[in-house]
């Protein structure tokens, strides 16, 4: 299930996620008959209205059949991607703009202007989008080795949220989100929090997360708190 904190409201909806392709060759995970059975199960037991897909294209077998039953949400919408009319909405990651450089001076002259330019021209205005903030700064722009990743420098998520909410039309923006599963995976790295004190483990104990990614994570939480009070970040 997706872990989505929506900045557009206080109500939460549980949305099931299907991964349709996996691996470097984008191998299909489910046969059409299996997708049909899964769709029936989700509609009956979980959510009869919305289904999220990861690793999916409109041309994939079974996607059009699922679109007849559900409002489809594309979980991995790429920048400027137009995924086709079967998808009613998408989640788009803006971390590429936030990860432009570790040095704030370089980010102000590269990542920030690129983010602003992209927000002014990006994507399909007819497709509803949720934009994803991030507390992680992948090492040298890559995510292959969580042990070497850094925490996002302070301030960038706040600036990004302000720019998004100021520049993206209300007709195409559904809210902001954060990928908590990705945060957990990087938090578990031995060089960061380790498995015993990772993000989810701290929450399970009823503790406030104070680990390696705490500062940027709580900055994003502050963004939500500010929005809930009726103000822009």
C-alpha positions in Angstrom: 0.0 0.0 0.0 1.3 3.5 -0.7 2.4 5.6 2.2 1.0 9.0 1.2 0.6 12.0 3.4 -1.6 14.3 1.4 -1.3 18.1 1.8 -4.6 18.6 0.2 -6.7 17.4 3.2 -6.8 15.6 6.5 -8.7 12.5 5.3 -6.7 9.4 4.3 -7.7 6.8 1.8 -6.1 3.3 1.6 -5.0 2.7 -2.0 -3.7 -0.7 -3.1 -0.6 -0.7 -5.4 0.3 -3.2 -8.2 3.8 -3.5 -9.5 3.3 -4.6 -13.2 7.0 -4.7 -14.3 10.2 -5.5 -12.4 13.9 -5.9 -13.0 16.2 -4.3 -15.6 14.3 -5.9 -18.4 11.0 -4.7 -17.2 9.6 -8.2 -17.0 5.8 -8.5 -16.5 4.9 -9.6 -13.0 1.3 -10.8 -13.5 -0.6 -12.6 -16.3 -3.8 -11.0 -17.5 -5.9 -13.6 -15.6 -4.0 -12.8 -12.4 -4.6 -9.1 -12.9 -8.3 -9.8 -13.3 -8.4 -11.7 -10.0 -6.4 -9.1 -8.1 -8.6 -6.3 -9.4 -11.7 -8.2 -8.2 -10.1 -8.7 -4.8 -9.1 -5.1 -4.4 -12.5 -3.8 -5.5 -14.2 -6.1 -3.0 -11.9 -6.0 0.0 -9.8 -2.8 -0.2 -10.8 0.1 -2.4 -13.5 -0.1 -5.1 -12.6 3.3 -6.6 -8.8 3.8 -6.9 -5.9 1.5 -7.9 -2.3 2.6 -8.0 0.2 1.1 -10.6 4.0 1.1 -10.6 6.0 0.2 -13.6 3.0 0.5 -15.9 2.4 1.9 -19.4 -0.9 2.3 -21.2 0.2 -0.3 -23.7 0.7 -3.0 -21.0 -1.7 -6.0 -21.2 -4.4 -5.6 -18.7 -4.1 -1.9 -18.0 -7.0 -0.9 -20.1 -9.2 -3.5 -18.4 -8.2 -2.2 -15.0 -9.0 1.3 -16.2 -12.6 0.2 -16.8 -12.9 -0.8 -13.1 -10.8 1.8 -11.3 -9.5 5.3 -11.3 -5.8 4.5 -12.1 -3.0 6.3 -10.3 0.5 6.1 -11.8 3.0 5.9 -8.9 6.2 6.6 -10.8 5.3 9.4 -13.2 8.4 10.8 -14.8 9.1 14.5 -15.4 7.2 15.8 -18.5 5.7 12.3 -19.0 2.3 12.1 -20.6 1.2 8.6 -19.6 -2.1 8.4 -21.6 -5.8 8.8 -20.9 -6.1 5.6 -18.9 -4.4 7.3 -15.9 -6.5 9.8 -13.9 -3.6 11.0 -11.8 0.1 10.5 -11.0 2.7 10.9 -8.3 5.8 12.7 -9.6 9.2 12.9 -7.8 10.9 16.3 -7.7 14.0 15.0 -6.0 16.1 15.4 -9.2 15.8 19.1 -8.7 16.5 19.0 -5.0 19.5 16.7 -5.5 21.3 19.0 -7.9 24.2 19.6 -5.6 25.1 19.1 -1.9 26.4 22.7 -1.7 23.6 25.2 -1.1 25.3 27.9 -3.2 25.4 25.5 -6.2 21.9 24.4 -5.6 20.6 28.0 -5.6 22.2 28.5 -9.1 21.3 25.1 -10.6 18.6 23.0 -8.9 16.3 25.9 -7.7 16.1 27.7 -11.1 15.6 24.4 -12.9 12.7 23.5 -10.5 11.1 26.9 -11.1 11.5 26.6 -14.9 10.0 23.0 -14.9 7.1 24.0 -12.7 6.2 26.8 -15.2 6.1 24.5 -18.2 6.0 20.9 -17.0 3.8 18.0 -17.8 0.3 17.6 -18.9 -1.9 20.2 -17.3 -4.9 17.9 -17.7 -3.4 15.2 -15.6 -3.8 15.5 -11.8 -0.4 15.2 -10.1 0.8 14.8 -6.5 4.4 16.0 -6.2 6.8 14.1 -3.9 9.3 15.8 -1.5 12.3 13.8 -0.1 14.5 13.8 3.0 17.2 11.9 1.1 20.1 13.2 -1.0 21.5 10.2 -3.0 25.2 10.0 -3.2 26.4 11.7 -6.4 22.8 11.6 -7.7 22.5 7.8 -7.5 20.4 5.6 -5.2 22.2 2.3 -5.6 24.0 2.4 -2.3 21.9 3.7 0.7 25.0 3.5 2.9 26.5 6.4 1.1 23.4 8.6 0.8 23.2 11.9 2.7 20.4 13.7 4.4 18.8 16.5 2.4 20.4 19.9 3.3 17.9 22.0 5.4 15.6 24.4 3.6 15.3 22.8 0.2 12.0 20.9 0.8 10.5 24.1 2.2 11.5 26.1 -0.8 10.3 23.4 -3.2 6.9 23.2 -1.5 6.5 27.0 -1.6 7.5 27.0 -5.3 5.1 24.1 -6.1 2.1 25.6 -4.4 2.8 29.1 -5.8 3.4 28.0 -9.4 1.4 24.8 -10.2 -2.2 25.4 -11.2 -4.8 24.2 -8.7 -6.5 22.3 -11.5 -3.5 19.9 -11.9 -2.1 19.7 -8.3 -3.7 17.3 -5.8 -1.1 17.7 -3.0 2.3 16.8 -1.8 3.6 13.5 -0.6 6.7 11.7 0.8 7.8 8.1 0.1 8.1 6.7 3.6 9.2 3.2 2.3 12.2 4.8 0.6 13.0 6.7 3.9 12.8 3.4 5.8 15.1 1.6 3.4 17.8 4.2 3.6 17.3 4.7 7.3 18.0 1.0 7.9 21.5 1.4 6.4 24.2 0.5 9.0 26.0 3.8 8.4 22.8 5.7 9.2 20.3 4.3 11.8 20.7 0.6 11.5 17.8 -1.9 11.5 17.0 -1.5 15.2 16.6 2.3 15.2 15.3 2.9 11.6 12.3 5.1 10.9 9.5 2.5 11.1 11.1 0.8 14.2 11.1 4.2 16.1 7.4 4.8 15.1 6.4 1.3 16.2 7.8 2.1 19.7 5.8 5.3 19.8 9.0 7.4 19.7 9.7 10.5 17.6 12.1 9.8 14.9 15.5 11.4 15.7 17.8 9.5 13.4 20.0 10.3 10.4 17.2 11.8 8.3 15.3 13.4 11.1 16.1 17.0 10.3 14.8 17.0 6.6 11.9 14.7 7.6 10.6 17.0 10.3 11.1 19.9 7.9 8.6 18.2 5.5 6.3 17.6 8.5 6.5 21.3 9.2 5.4 22.0 5.6 2.2 20.0 6.3 1.6 21.8 9.6 2.0 25.2 7.9 -0.4 24.2 5.2 -2.9 22.9 7.7 -2.8 26.3 9.4 -3.8 27.9 6.1 -0.5 29.4 5.2 2.2 28.7 2.5 5.5 27.3 3.6 
